[in-house]
Amino acid sequence: MSERRETGDPAAPANTTRTGGNRAGGNRAGAHDAVSGGRGAVSGRGRARRDEAVSRRGRARGDEAVSGGDRAVSGAPAYEGKPVADRLCDDDGRLRRQAALALAALAAVLLAVAGLTTPWTTPWTTLAAAPPDPSRDFSAAEIARSRAFDAATSLPGHLSLALTLLVAAVLIATPLGARAVERLRGPWWLRVVCGVVVVSAFTTLVRWPLGMWFETILRAYGLSTQDWASWTGDRLKNAAVETFLLCLALVVLVALARRVRRWWIPAAAGAFVLTVAASFVYPVVFEPMFNDFTPMREGPLRADLLAMAARDGVPVRDVLVADASRRTTALNAYVSGFGATRRIVVHDTLLRAPRQEVALVVAHELGHAERDDVLHGTIVAALGSALGAVLLFLVFEAVRRRAGVGSIADPRAVGAVIGLMSLGALLLGPVENVVSRQVEARADLHALELTRDPATFVAMQRRFAVANISDLSPDAVEYVLYASHPSGPERIATARAWARLNGVPVP
């Protein structure tokens, strides 16, 4: 329900999809030896020569198999009279053309699904007559506090973004990542796992001071209730979850690349399945690592919320309360999961608000549930992951030499792959924010239609903006990079415009 700029929140693991609250994964990006002289250098060159010879023999056998297959289909020797190098070029070109066609098809499906499930006409641009003025609803002191907090957090936020770009560039454009993994020993899959751990640990280490800086700002403004031990535990758990998911994805990717020439086909399918599975199990596997959840206590509030859900036609077995107060004073609520794991969660900090405001927050979340926003977001993310797997096949050839690896089947390639994944996540972040803002605005409209109480809606948005120190007038750059929700003044303006159009007293 609340908006949040990129803070590197350690309490929400990445690669997950949820709506209405602070989304994990929304704009995070994970970034990520030289062999000495003497006998080690000689040994390294010897291994390189042997590997090159084996690689040439393997490619030659692969060429013969491919050539034989072509003759069987066409009835004529497709590569007769051509040198091996030319055969390889022809075959690689054919594979790349096939991958490019698959990429175009996936992009078309992705655009179609996103276009059909996203409300592109937003309520605030349709209903609001003019840009909202924060001074109408917020005092000068509240506006000044919001600007001061924004100024204090902008520098570490931008530095974090720049650091992510820098680490990704180093992993993609230099052989440092490959050299870091080169000294690892063991079977290929163990080297992949250890390589991911090394790169992830390095990324976590270089980002740690910025995280501590941001935490001190949150404490100074009264938004954090954590001590350093709790904060450190959250960040380490988050890093462990991200590393585990990366290990799983890259072990499968390298295994496919070592065995299948068109590895991008099963890799795309695997990326789709992994994204859907992670979103499905997120509420019951990952969320309990960071919070304890209890059913809302029996009483008038719980009865009102379940009755409202029944009136809305949304099956809700219960509303869960997260013990967020041990971490923050911020207000929040969200929907996560889909199907059997879907649930509505409110922070215990929100229960201090008036009952009518809590009901309006839950009405917003019911809008997400009714429209299956989590499921649709998961499908879009899964299609994006599949598209990314195909795109990786197409672009890796252009970066592998700079990254110091022969192919993506080499365990040393994990650094370059992680760098490309980080860069892709950064580039997609603004697009994801556009879609998220549209979806959140539709859920706001659903809450107004369900409750027909714009006055309480305005009071609730004011409470959220003040308690969370939201940016009341974000500049264009920050809005594009970080805003997953409309601003508080935009949402208040929507409520007033809705009231005028529906003959309800304007708050």
Secondary structure, DSSP 8 states (H G I E B T S, - for coil): ---------TTS-SS--EESS--TTSS---------STHHHHHHHHHHHHHHHHHHHHHHHHHHHHHHHHHHHHSS-TTTT--HHHHHHHHHHHHHHHHHHHHHHHHHHHHHHHHHHS--S-HHHHH-SS---GGGTS-HHHHHHHHHHHHHHHHHHHHHHHHHHHHHHHHHHSTHHHHHHHT--SSHHHHHHHHHHHHHHHHHHHHHHHHHHHHHHHHHTT-B---HHHHHHHHHHHHHHHHHHHHHHHHHHHHHHHH-TTTHHHHHHHHHHHHHHHHHHHHHHTGGGT--EEE--SSHHHHHHHHHHHHHT---S-EEEE-GGGTBS---EEEE--GGG-EEEEEGGGGGS-HHHHHHHHHHHHHHHHTTHHHHHHHHHHHHHHHHHHHHHHHHHHHHHHHT-S-TTSGGGHHHHHHHHHHHHHHHHHHHHHHHHHHHHHHHHHHHHHH--HHHHHHHHHHHHHHTT--SS--HHHHHHH-SS--HHHHHHHHHHHHHHTT----
